């Protein structure tokens, strides 16, 4: 009794078709996955058609039809893989995976933003961002100027540029106080598109009281301060002081090694027995009419021009 194997022809045609799809995708720069998704039902037609053909053709002959298990397995495996991809596409997961794989990081400067201050504003409170750098300068104008730098991860630059329209530096007024806060990277992370503002810049009026709270890295560049400042709970502070300042800097740290830079600190140590418990550092510029008080901070670097 003769035997006829069913499934071999279907597997051969499927393999040829897969090869053609891959070749077309490379030549025309189209997605092989998308092409496979469109034509995968043809695999079922091929396998079913081959079974019907052999059953009809050799129905009256003394021929035993035997299924080619390996070929059928390969065909069903290809079908199963395509069904998995199809399910991912239907649920939207495929587009998310594709976007994630093809994404890249773009770096931009945030647009400059100016906020005019009314005469009623007496104090500015800055709630510093975590995980980023903040640079503050002072000038004589009665306005706040802000900018920064941002890294955006997206699958295309057009989408990345859309993030520049978001508001990363937020100002609010309550009574006579202007509050400044920052959006951190977690606010713009949806696992596909990711925005990380990493370097903020502020220009503040020299004649307003200022309070700075929190943050990792603060850099203050100033040649004129005409009111009192408080800097609290900042991990690392760097001050660049101009020649004509009229200000007194005072801080309390754990050890004198935390006071660095080319400035000549006036250091006072407080002891409990033989152990140093607190170190006070002071710097005087001019007659010290204004004050910069630094509290609960780590390393402080002061460089004088």
C-alpha positions in Angstrom: 0.0 0.0 0.0 1.3 3.3 -1.0 1.5 6.3 1.3 1.0 10.0 0.7 2.3 12.6 3.2 0.0 15.6 3.8 1.6 18.8 5.0 4.9 18.8 3.2 3.7 21.0 0.3 2.0 23.4 2.7 5.2 23.8 4.7 7.2 24.4 1.6 4.9 27.1 0.3 4.8 28.7 3.8 8.6 28.8 3.9 8.8 30.3 0.4 6.2 32.9 1.3 8.0 33.9 4.5 11.2 34.3 2.5 9.5 36.5 0.0 7.9 38.6 2.7 11.3 39.1 4.4 12.9 40.0 1.0 10.2 42.5 0.2 10.4 44.1 3.6 14.1 44.7 3.1 13.8 46.0 -0.4 10.8 48.3 0.2 11.6 49.2 3.8 8.2 47.9 5.0 7.5 45.9 8.2 7.7 42.1 7.7 5.5 41.6 10.8 2.7 43.8 9.3 2.9 41.9 6.0 2.8 38.5 7.8 -0.2 39.7 9.8 -2.1 40.4 6.6 -1.4 37.0 4.9 -1.3 34.5 7.8 -4.8 33.2 7.2 -3.6 31.8 3.9 -1.6 29.2 5.8 -4.8 27.6 7.0 -6.2 27.6 3.5 -3.0 25.9 2.2 -3.0 23.2 4.9 -6.8 22.6 4.6 -6.7 22.6 0.8 -3.8 20.1 0.7 -5.8 17.7 3.0 -9.0 18.0 0.8 -7.0 17.6 -2.4 -5.3 14.3 -1.3 -8.6 13.0 0.2 -10.4 13.7 -3.0 -7.7 12.6 -5.5 -6.9 9.3 -3.8 -10.3 8.5 -2.4 -10.8 5.5 -4.7 -7.2 4.3 -4.7 -5.4 1.9 -2.4 -3.3 4.7 -0.9 -2.9 5.5 2.7 -2.8 9.2 3.5 -0.3 10.0 6.3 0.1 13.3 7.9 3.6 14.8 7.9 3.7 15.6 11.6 6.8 17.7 11.4 5.5 19.8 8.5 2.1 20.3 10.2 3.9 21.2 13.4 6.0 23.9 11.6 2.9 25.3 9.8 1.0 25.4 13.1 3.9 27.0 14.8 4.0 29.7 12.2 0.3 30.2 12.6 0.6 30.3 16.4 3.4 32.9 16.3 1.3 35.0 13.9 -1.7 34.7 16.2 0.4 35.9 19.1 1.5 38.9 17.1 -2.1 39.5 16.0 -3.2 39.5 19.6 -0.5 41.9 20.6 -1.6 44.2 17.8 -5.3 44.0 18.7 -4.5 44.9 22.4 -2.2 47.8 21.4 0.8 46.1 23.0 2.6 45.6 19.6 2.6 49.3 18.9 3.9 50.0 22.4 6.7 47.5 22.0 7.5 48.8 18.5 7.7 52.4 19.8 9.8 51.3 22.7 12.3 49.4 20.5 12.6 52.2 17.9 12.7 55.1 20.5 15.8 57.3 20.9 16.7 60.3 23.1 16.6 63.9 22.0 18.0 66.8 23.9 16.5 70.3 23.8 16.7 73.7 25.6 13.4 74.6 27.2 12.0 77.9 25.9 12.7 81.0 28.0 9.8 82.1 30.1 9.5 85.6 31.7 7.2 86.5 34.6 6.9 90.1 35.6 6.6 90.7 39.4 4.3 93.3 40.8 5.4 95.7 43.5 3.4 93.7 46.1 5.6 90.7 45.8 8.1 90.8 48.7 9.4 87.2 48.7 10.2 84.3 46.3 10.0 80.7 47.5 11.7 78.2 45.3 10.9 74.5 45.8 13.9 72.9 44.1 13.5 69.8 42.0 15.1 66.5 43.0 17.5 64.6 40.7 18.3 67.7 38.7 20.6 70.7 38.7 19.4 74.2 39.5 21.4 77.3 38.6 20.2 80.7 40.0 21.5 84.1 38.9 20.5 87.6 40.2 19.9 90.8 38.3 18.4 94.2 38.8 15.1 93.8 36.8 11.8 93.1 38.5 11.1 89.8 36.8 11.8 86.1 36.9 13.4 84.4 33.8 13.4 80.6 33.6 14.8 78.0 31.2 16.4 74.6 31.3 17.5 71.5 29.4 15.5 68.4 28.8 16.1 64.8 27.5 13.1 63.3 25.7 12.9 59.7 24.7 10.4 59.0 21.9 10.0 57.0 18.7 10.2 60.1 16.5 11.4 63.7 16.8 8.0 65.2 16.0 6.6 63.5 19.1 9.6 64.5 21.2 9.1 68.2 20.2 5.6 68.0 21.6 7.0 67.8 25.1 8.5 71.3 24.7 4.9 72.6 25.0 4.5 71.2 28.5 4.9 73.4 31.5 8.0 72.4 33.6 8.5 75.5 35.7 5.3 76.6 37.5 4.8 79.9 39.3 2.0 80.8 41.7 1.2 83.9 43.8 -0.3 83.9 47.3 -0.6 87.2 49.1 2.8 88.8 48.7 4.8 85.6 48.0 5.7 84.1 44.6 6.1 80.3 44.6 8.2 78.5 42.0 8.0 74.7 41.6 9.2 72.2 39.0 7.8 69.2 37.3 10.0 66.2 37.7 10.7 63.4 35.3 8.1 61.0 36.8 5.3 63.3 35.6 6.1 62.6 32.0 6.9 58.9 32.0 4.3 56.5 30.5 6.9 53.7 29.7 7.0 54.7 26.0 7.6 58.5 26.0 9.9 59.8 28.7 10.8 63.4 29.5 13.6 64.1 31.9 14.3 67.8 32.7 17.9 67.7 34.1 19.1 71.3 34.2 17.0 74.2 35.3 18.0 77.9 35.2 16.4 80.8 37.1 17.2 84.6 37.1 15.7 86.3 40.2 15.5 89.9 41.2 18.3 91.0 43.5 16.0 93.1 45.8 13.5 90.3 46.8 13.7 88.0 49.8 14.4 84.4 48.6 13.8 81.0 50.2 15.1 77.9 48.5 13.9 74.5 49.8 15.3 71.0 48.9 17.1 69.8 45.8 20.3 68.0 45.0 22.6 70.5 43.3 22.2 74.2 43.6 24.5 76.8 42.0 24.1 80.4 42.9 26.0 83.0 40.7 25.6 86.5 42.0 27.3 89.9 42.0 24.5 91.7 43.8 22.0 90.7 46.6 20.0 93.4 48.3 17.8 91.3 50.5 17.9 88.2 52.8 18.2 84.6 51.5 17.5 81.3 53.2 18.8 78.0 51.6 17.5 74.9 53.4 18.0 71.2 52.9 20.0 71.2 49.7 22.5 68.3 49.3 25.3 70.3 47.5 25.6 74.0 47.2 28.1 76.0 45.1 28.2 79.8 45.4 30.1 82.1 43.0 30.4 85.5 44.7 31.1 88.7 42.9 33.5 91.4 44.1 31.1 94.1 45.0 28.7 92.1 47.2 27.4 93.5 50.5 26.3 90.3 52.1 27.0 87.9 55.0 27.0 84.1 54.5 26.4 81.9 57.5 26.0 78.1 57.7 26.0 75.3 60.2 27.6 72.0 59.1 28.9 68.8 60.7 32.6 69.2 59.9 34.9 71.8 58.5 35.7 69.6 55.5 32.2 70.4 54.2 33.2 74.0 53.7 35.2 74.3 50.5 36.2 76.7 47.8 38.7 79.5 47.6 36.8 81.6 50.1 38.5 82.1 53.5 35.9 80.8 55.9 35.7 82.1 59.5 35.1 78.8 61.2 33.9 78.2 64.8 33.7 74.7 66.2 31.3 73.7 69.0 32.5 70.7 71.1 30.9 68.3 73.5 33.9 67.1 75.5 36.5 66.2 72.9 34.0 65.6 70.1 33.1 68.3 67.6 29.3 68.4 67.3 28.8 71.5 65.1 30.8 73.8 62.9 29.7 77.3 62.0 31.1 78.9 58.9 30.9 82.6 58.1 31.9 84.9 55.2 31.6 88.6 55.2 31.4 90.8 52.0 31.2 94.6 52.4 29.4 95.4 55.6 27.1 92.4 55.4 23.9 94.3 55.0 22.0 91.3 53.5 22.2 87.7 54.7 22.5 84.3 53.1 21.7 81.6 55.7 22.4 78.0 54.8 20.6 75.3 56.8 20.6 71.5 56.9 22.8 71.2 53.8 25.7 69.0 52.8 28.9 70.2 51.0 29.1 74.0 50.5 31.6 75.4 48.0 32.2 79.1 47.8 34.4 80.6 45.1 35.2 84.3 45.0 36.0 86.2 41.8 
